Amino acid sequence: MNPSTTVHSPLRLYGRSGELALLDELSARLRDGCGSTLVITGPPGLGRSALARHAVGNQREGTVLHTRAAPAEALLPYSGLHALLCSAPGPLPGSADDVTRPGTAPTALLELLRTLGAESPLLLCVDDAHAWDRDSRIALGFAARRLAPRDRAAVLLTATDDPGGQDAFTGLPRLRLGPLDDAAAGELIDRLTQGRADPLVRDELRREAAGNPGLLTALAARLTPDQLAGHAPLPHPLPGAERVLSAYAARAEALPADTRLLLLLAAAAEEHEPEGAGADAALLMRAARLAGVDADRLLPAERAGALHSDGPRVRFAHPLLRTAVLRGAPLPRRRAAHRLLAAALDGPHLTLPRLVQRACAAGGYDPFLADALAGAAIAPRPHTDRATALARAAELTADETLRGLRFSAAAEHAWLDGEPGRARALLARVRAVPVSGPAHHVRGLIALCDGPVADARESLLAAAALLADDADRASAALLAAADAAWAMGDPHGYADALARVPAAVADVPGPGPSPRSATASRAGGSGPDGRETLGRYVAGMRAVFAGRTAAGHALLRECVEASGRAGDPDVLLRSAAAALVVGDVDAACRAGARALAAVRVHGPRVLLPPALERLAYAELRAGRHARARVHALEGLRAARELGRRNSAAHLHAVLALTASLEGDADACAEHAGAAGATAAAHGLAQAASLAVWAVARTDLAAGRCAEAAARLRPLVVPGPRRGHFAVMMLAVPCFVEAAVLAGRTDGTAVAVEEFAVWAASTADPLAPAQLARCRALVAPPEEAAARYEEALAHHERAGGDFERARTLLLYGQWLRRRRRTREARGPLRDALVAFERCGARGWADRAGGELRAAGEAVAGDAGSGPLDRLTPQQRRIAHHVAEGSTNREVALRLSVSTRTVDHHLRNVFALLGVRSRTELARLLERSGA
């Protein structure tokens, strides 16, 4: 036995928290003397062996033996527990005395496992069980099916998902491994490259590996430091995939020749389809007929599990199998397949895909085909199709300037389709200096979504200068540069970018070119109504930042009104921004909802996260916290999918604010931390300020007033650390409340007066009530009651349960501390009810504490259910787990990391005194929860 095979601390397995939790539960059941069986299946490279090693290493009282050949001592007892890790090929043990005897009868292995399990709990783990000989597989399957829990023996098998080697394991409980998601793949890349990989390289590795950790590890190991850092071009295709791809290709090589040809046609047809879309079955059949092959010859591939058909589409079982089939074919054979597909694409409506297939079959520069592709990409088509056509046209173009223009245009369409990684890869192929303007523009747009916003601003300003002859694109670049300055919290930079927009563009009203966004300019324009709306937006924001607030707000109100006739999502999003600047939160919600609807129907996909972000923030400002949370969660999922980390940071901040209302300190801290991490790396001052405000509001709800005041003071008090200009006034009421209750009133008077100036100019219906509440907090005792009554009168006209409840709480608290206990009970009771109605549990607890201190019992004091000891986030996770969701599924539902779910679930188990997911489900069922 080799002592080095003993596992003490297995390497971290990224993206496998659900699988690890299942294996940990199997181990816990075994330690309790209850056996079970599990078969882990999946294609090569997904980590079957790593999970097997984890399962055996998790037996803290056992020994781990990893055998690759015939084991001499394959099964040994240790500290009351047996653990065995076998790897094919090699014989199975036949008895306790002769563990090397081959030809084991099924009953012999079963009796051996029962005998050893009777002595102490036993784990039998067989890695790559599909590779054992047929008799051994039958023995394994026979024993696994007939072991009972009382036998105290667990069997864990790993096998490929190829049905050919699993005949003996049919019917056994099965865990099928899937590819890693983008977040887990990114974490693995960071570990493999020590965080030194360029974003473009990270995207290329993630796309090439298709979620396969084994392949990802092999690819990263073959790149040089300069290639990883982006200083040297990446080879194409990336080296290192040979071993994993050959394992996939082996499945295809065993098929008949005609079937392999059809597989190659399917792989070539899917090459330019959206990810996961598969190949057009009708096209595949037409190409098969041209090749003289019967379409029924595809059936052997379906029976082998290589691909499946769902009617109109044919899909490979694994993306890497498609890659293996395509790369494994000789170049002449691949080109012949593309020519067959081009010939099968007959008809005027198939012009673009036919040209793309012809381009794939081309062997060099072809100016006529390149021009035809570029011409076909002008017509209204999906952005992904236009990006593909323009990229192929660029590859066929010999002129370096025209080639660069086409790559830049292809990159812009890839960005609009929500593929920043593909857009970066296309931009990396732009070499011509005369086309640096369009390239700068697209690079700036990508950085604005997923990079340091200071870099985005500089790229966009440079693009505007280089594109001076193109008024549309120059204006679009300047508006995007202004957006970058806004995100940075740089009011001077924002005003400077808007001041550079050509006067003819910003005049209101006026004919001629308009400051169309990149979206509008590339998607067909915004129309006369959109041009008028954007013109008013630019003029209005210029006036506001020049100090002419009244004139600016008048223009922005006209912008909001004019947007009712516009249908362009970018115009509607700017209208929503204008409404928020004015303070008309209801109009902002309406414009945001219309923008979201327009993006969902017409696209582009890249605008989905900002549309959801703008709507969620408007709903948050309007006091519609539940809706804000729903839209922010959807936006966060979309931002992650489309690679918009900056939008994700803002959405995390919105979720932190909603959690601060709910009183969920853990969720607030997690979302605020996520927002703050990206904000620090990318210079997002607005997201950082919102995150700090959210954490301070959680402190305030919990009665930690000094901590809340310390967090908020730098944001709202003049100084070098002052927060974002669009956030600081919103945070003033929280700061004044925290500072006064903490007894640190320095700076509060200045903050209140600044808030008064802002409240006089905004249309926000809550501002007058909040101002009166702030003045009540800093007023002398003889004036405070009148100020509170004034604030409540404003609340009656404005609505908004949460802010009204906060005023009632402060008023009741003020009355109680002046020994006017009987008078205090009414406001405190109303505050408690209002907080409960809007789901603000933490604030309700604070109000309940004040009400008890005023001498009134609070409903629910007599008893509590099992979940009352959990935070709202813990309760949500407990419910999902009890319903049978894995940790990964819970993480996807709640838009948190699997590590966070693991952490919360451990705390739930400890607080509720349960040891497994099954016990948790039973506890919730018994309690009626």
Secondary structure, DSSP 8 states (H G I E B T S, - for coil): --GGG--SS----TT-HHHHHHHHHHHHHHHTT---EEEEE--TTSSHHHHHHHHHHT-TTS---EESSS-SS---EETTEEEEEEESSS----SSS-TT-SS--HHHHHHHHHHHHHHS-EEEEEETGGGS-HHHHHHHHHHHHH--GGG-EEEEEEE-S-GGG-GGGTTS-EEE-----HHHHHHHHHHHHTT---HHHHHHHHHHHTT-HHHHHHHHHTS-HHHHTTSS---SS-TT-HHHHHHHHHHHHTS-HHHHHHHHHHHHHHTTS-TT--EEHHHHHHHHHHTT--GGGGHHHHHTTSEEE-SSEEEESSHHHHHHHHHHS-HHHHHHHHHHHHHH--SGGGHHHHHHHHHHH--S--HHHHHHHHHHTTSS--HHHHHHHHHHHHHT---HHHHHHHHHHHHHHHHHTT-HHHHHHHHTT---GGGHHHHHHHHHHHHHHHS-HHHHHHHHHHHHHHTTT-HHHHHHHHHHHHHHHHHHT-HHHHHHHHHTS-HHHH-SS--S-----HHHHHHT--HHHHHHHHHHHHHHHHHHHTT-HHHHHHHHHHHHHHGGG---HHHHHHHHHHHHHHT-HHHHHHHHHHHHHHHHHH--GGGHHHHHHHHHHHHHHTT-HHHHHHHHHHHHHHHHHHT-HHHHHHHHHHHHHHHHHHT-HHHHHHHHHHHHHHHHHHT-HHHHHHHHHHHHHHHHHTT-HHHHHHHHHHHHSSSTT---TTTHHHHHHHHHHHHHHHT--TTHHHHHHHHHHHHHH---TTHHHHHHHHHHHHS-HHHHHHHHHHHHHHHHHH--HHHHHHHHHHHHHHHHHTT-HHHHHHHHHHHHHHHHHTT-HHHHHHHHHHHHHTT---TT-S---GGGGS-HHHHHHHHHHHTT--HHHHHHHHT--HHHHHHHHHHHHHHHT--SHHHHHHHHHHHT-
